[in-house]
Amino acid sequence: MELPNGTELTGVADDQGNHGIDIPANKKSRGGEQLKVTSTDAPRNKSTAAIIEVQDTTPPVAPTVSEVTSESPQVSGTAEAGSTVKVELPDGTELTGIADDQGNYTIDLPSNKKFNGGESIKVTSTDASGNKSDEKVIDVKDTTPPVTPTVSEVTSESTQVTGIGEPGSTVKVELPDG
């Protein structure tokens, strides 16, 4: 057997004609390469080569994802070069893009999809052979400042400042004398 780089590996067929030739770990293929397999009998007669294309069955590594915030207009990161990157938003919407020849991808988020922070986004990568990576899950970080709180009228007789602010936010009142 001849590997794509010209390395030849040999083995002997058993009495049933079965053979198994181990491929060294440092000679593994990525897929798409061609192997030439021949048989030579005792009188040194060599068969015509059987050309076998190595099938890519190795899934890509899970993509990396840059921080996504409540203000982010896109999802970006790195994945296997040329792979299709799928982003699944919390509502099930799926967006896709292609990683460039350096493995970088950027997928624009729809302008009507806004995040509050804490939501999870799922990202996968699928190579040209259809092998899908493990899923990378990233939580959206809340970077949107709360809306300015509304304040009810305050008079010289008021003992409390009341109003409405973002639920769960800390409301701070600064008095004139500090």
C-alpha contacts under 8 A as a table, 3 or more apart, distances in Angstrom:
res1	aa1	res2	aa2	distance
1	M	8	E	5.58
1	M	9	L	5.17
1	M	10	T	6.14
1	M	35	L	6.96
1	M	36	K	5.60
1	M	37	V	4.31
1	M	38	T	6.11
2	E	5	N	8.00
2	E	6	G	5.82
2	E	7	T	5.62
2	E	8	E	4.37
2	E	9	L	6.27
2	E	35	L	5.85
2	E	36	K	5.07
2	E	37	V	6.39
3	L	6	G	5.33
3	L	7	T	5.20
3	L	8	E	6.26
3	L	9	L	7.76
3	L	34	Q	7.35
3	L	35	L	5.23
3	L	36	K	6.85
4	P	7	T	7.32
4	P	33	E	6.30
4	P	34	Q	6.00
4	P	35	L	6.06
9	L	21	I	7.17
9	L	23	I	7.81
10	T	21	I	6.67
11	G	19	H	6.99
11	G	20	G	7.00
11	G	21	I	5.69
12	V	19	H	6.33
13	A	16	Q	7.46
13	A	17	G	4.93
13	A	18	N	5.13
13	A	19	H	4.46
13	A	20	G	7.72
14	D	17	G	5.12
14	D	18	N	5.40
14	D	19	H	6.40
15	D	18	N	7.49
23	I	27	K	6.50
23	I	28	K	6.79
24	P	27	K	5.32
24	P	28	K	6.80
25	A	28	K	5.59
29	S	33	E	6.88
29	S	54	V	7.09
30	R	33	E	7.46
30	R	54	V	7.80
30	R	56	D	6.09
30	R	58	T	7.79
31	G	53	E	7.62
31	G	54	V	4.90
31	G	55	Q	4.85
31	G	56	D	4.02
31	G	57	T	7.58
32	G	53	E	5.88
32	G	54	V	5.31
32	G	55	Q	6.06
32	G	56	D	6.76
33	E	53	E	5.67
33	E	54	V	5.45
34	Q	51	I	6.36
34	Q	52	I	5.46
34	Q	53	E	4.36
34	Q	54	V	6.01
35	L	51	I	5.73
35	L	52	I	5.12
35	L	53	E	6.26
35	L	54	V	7.17
36	K	49	A	5.63
36	K	50	A	5.67
36	K	51	I	4.79
36	K	52	I	6.44
37	V	49	A	5.32
37	V	50	A	5.09
37	V	51	I	6.51
37	V	52	I	7.63
38	T	46	K	6.84
38	T	47	S	5.56
38	T	48	T	6.30
38	T	49	A	4.78
38	T	50	A	6.39
39	S	46	K	5.77
39	S	47	S	5.34
39	S	48	T	8.00
39	S	49	A	7.99
40	T	44	R	5.54
40	T	45	N	5.37
40	T	46	K	4.33
40	T	47	S	6.31
41	D	44	R	5.24
41	D	45	N	5.50
41	D	46	K	6.76
42	A	45	N	7.38
56	D	129	S	6.20
56	D	131	N	7.97
57	T	129	S	7.35
57	T	131	N	6.37
58	T	131	N	6.47
59	P	126	T	7.47
59	P	127	D	7.24
59	P	131	N	4.58
59	P	132	K	5.29
59	P	133	S	5.20
60	P	79	A	7.80
60	P	80	E	6.18
60	P	125	S	6.75
60	P	126	T	6.94
60	P	127	D	6.60
60	P	131	N	6.89
60	P	132	K	6.52
60	P	133	S	4.96
61	V	79	A	7.34
61	V	80	E	7.20
61	V	125	S	7.90
61	V	133	S	5.62
61	V	134	D	7.06
62	A	79	A	7.07
62	A	124	T	6.33
62	A	125	S	6.59
62	A	133	S	5.00
62	A	134	D	5.12
62	A	135	E	6.18
62	A	136	K	6.10
63	P	77	G	7.02
63	P	78	T	5.63
63	P	79	A	4.48
63	P	80	E	7.48
63	P	123	V	6.98
63	P	124	T	6.34
63	P	125	S	6.30
63	P	133	S	7.68
63	P	136	K	6.61
64	T	77	G	5.21
64	T	78	T	5.19
64	T	79	A	6.53
64	T	136	K	7.38
65	V	75	V	7.18
65	V	76	S	5.85
65	V	77	G	4.39
65	V	78	T	6.82
65	V	123	V	7.79
65	V	136	K	7.76
65	V	138	I	7.40
66	S	75	V	7.08
66	S	76	S	5.67
66	S	77	G	5.22
67	E	138	I	7.91
67	E	140	V	7.56
67	E	141	K	7.62
68	V	71	E	7.95
68	V	72	S	5.84
68	V	74	Q	7.77
68	V	75	V	6.49
68	V	138	I	7.71
68	V	139	D	7.39
68	V	140	V	5.18
68	V	141	K	6.26
69	T	72	S	5.10
69	T	115	F	7.70
69	T	117	G	6.80
69	T	140	V	5.06
69	T	141	K	4.42
69	T	142	D	5.75
69	T	143	T	6.03
70	S	114	K	6.85
70	S	115	F	4.81
70	S	116	N	5.50
70	S	117	G	5.53
70	S	140	V	6.36
70	S	141	K	6.07
70	S	142	D	5.09
70	S	143	T	5.67
70	S	144	T	6.05
71	E	114	K	7.95
71	E	115	F	7.64
71	E	142	D	7.96
71	E	143	T	6.56
71	E	144	T	6.48
72	S	75	V	7.43
73	P	108	D	6.12
73	P	109	L	5.48
73	P	110	P	7.80
73	P	111	S	7.51
74	Q	106	T	6.59
74	Q	107	I	5.42
74	Q	108	D	4.20
74	Q	109	L	4.86
75	V	87	V	7.96
75	V	106	T	5.75
75	V	107	I	5.23
75	V	108	D	6.47
75	V	109	L	7.04
76	S	104	N	7.48
76	S	105	Y	5.45
76	S	106	T	4.26
76	S	107	I	6.24
77	G	104	N	5.88
77	G	105	Y	5.67
77	G	106	T	6.84
78	T	99	A	7.08
78	T	103	G	5.15
78	T	104	N	4.48
78	T	105	Y	5.92
79	A	83	S	6.96
79	A	85	V	7.43
79	A	99	A	6.13
79	A	103	G	5.00
79	A	104	N	6.43
79	A	105	Y	7.25
79	A	125	S	6.56
80	E	83	S	5.52
80	E	99	A	6.75
80	E	103	G	5.28
80	E	125	S	7.35
80	E	127	D	7.26
81	A	99	A	5.25
81	A	100	D	5.57
81	A	101	D	4.92
81	A	102	Q	5.80
81	A	103	G	3.99
81	A	104	N	7.37
82	G	98	I	6.05
82	G	99	A	5.06
82	G	100	D	5.69
82	G	101	D	6.09
82	G	103	G	6.95
82	G	127	D	7.08
82	G	128	A	7.44
83	S	98	I	5.75
83	S	99	A	5.53
83	S	125	S	6.05
83	S	126	T	5.43
83	S	127	D	4.44
83	S	128	A	6.30
84	T	96	T	6.72
84	T	97	G	5.78
84	T	98	I	4.61
84	T	99	A	6.46
84	T	125	S	5.55
84	T	126	T	5.19
84	T	127	D	6.41
84	T	128	A	7.94
85	V	96	T	5.48
85	V	97	G	5.25
85	V	98	I	5.79
85	V	99	A	6.78
85	V	105	Y	7.62
85	V	123	V	6.98
85	V	124	T	5.72
85	V	125	S	4.44
85	V	126	T	6.51
86	K	94	E	6.62
86	K	95	L	5.70
86	K	96	T	4.48
86	K	97	G	6.71
86	K	123	V	5.59
86	K	124	T	5.31
86	K	125	S	6.28
87	V	94	E	5.63
87	V	95	L	5.10
87	V	96	T	6.17
87	V	121	I	6.93
87	V	122	K	5.75
87	V	123	V	4.58
87	V	124	T	6.79
88	E	92	G	5.84
88	E	93	T	5.70
88	E	94	E	4.55
88	E	95	L	6.48
88	E	121	I	5.83
88	E	122	K	5.05
88	E	123	V	6.35
89	L	92	G	5.35
89	L	93	T	5.24
89	L	94	E	6.39
89	L	120	S	7.33
89	L	121	I	5.13
89	L	122	K	6.80
90	P	93	T	7.32
90	P	119	E	6.40
90	P	120	S	5.98
90	P	121	I	6.01
95	L	107	I	7.28
95	L	109	L	7.98
96	T	107	I	6.85
97	G	105	Y	6.85
97	G	106	T	7.09
97	G	107	I	5.87
98	I	105	Y	6.26
99	A	102	Q	7.47
99	A	103	G	4.87
99	A	104	N	5.08
99	A	105	Y	4.52
99	A	106	T	7.91
100	D	103	G	5.04
100	D	104	N	5.40
100	D	105	Y	6.37
101	D	104	N	7.53
109	L	113	K	6.94
110	P	113	K	5.47
111	S	114	K	7.30
115	F	119	E	7.08
115	F	140	V	7.26
115	F	142	D	7.90
116	N	119	E	7.40
116	N	140	V	7.82
116	N	142	D	5.90
116	N	144	T	7.54
117	G	139	D	7.45
117	G	140	V	4.84
117	G	141	K	4.74
117	G	142	D	3.97
117	G	143	T	7.53
118	G	139	D	5.55
118	G	140	V	5.17
118	G	141	K	6.09
118	G	142	D	6.93
119	E	139	D	5.51
119	E	140	V	5.37
120	S	137	V	6.42
120	S	138	I	5.59
120	S	139	D	4.39
120	S	140	V	6.17
121	I	137	V	5.66
121	I	138	I	5.38
121	I	139	D	6.25
121	I	140	V	7.27
122	K	135	E	6.34
122	K	136	K	5.69
122	K	137	V	4.54
122	K	138	I	6.55
123	V	135	E	5.72
123	V	136	K	5.12
123	V	137	V	6.37
124	T	132	K	6.98
124	T	133	S	5.73
124	T	134	D	6.42
124	T	135	E	5.02
124	T	136	K	6.37
125	S	132	K	5.78
125	S	133	S	5.29
125	S	134	D	7.91
126	T	129	S	7.89
126	T	130	G	5.74
126	T	131	N	5.39
126	T	132	K	4.28
126	T	133	S	6.21
127	D	130	G	5.38
127	D	131	N	5.45
127	D	132	K	6.66
128	A	131	N	7.46
146	P	165	G	7.75
146	P	166	E	5.99
146	P	169	S	7.74
147	V	165	G	7.18
147	V	166	E	6.83
148	T	165	G	7.10
149	P	163	G	6.91
149	P	164	I	5.61
149	P	165	G	4.41
149	P	166	E	7.31
149	P	171	V	7.98
150	T	163	G	5.27
150	T	164	I	5.26
150	T	165	G	6.58
151	V	161	V	7.16
151	V	162	T	5.86
151	V	163	G	4.22
151	V	164	I	6.70
152	S	161	V	7.09
152	S	162	T	5.56
152	S	163	G	5.17
154	V	157	E	7.95
154	V	158	S	5.83
154	V	160	Q	7.99
154	V	161	V	6.52
155	T	158	S	5.14
158	S	161	V	7.30
161	V	173	V	7.94
165	G	169	S	7.05
165	G	171	V	7.28
166	E	169	S	5.47
174	E	178	G	6.49
175	L	178	G	5.32
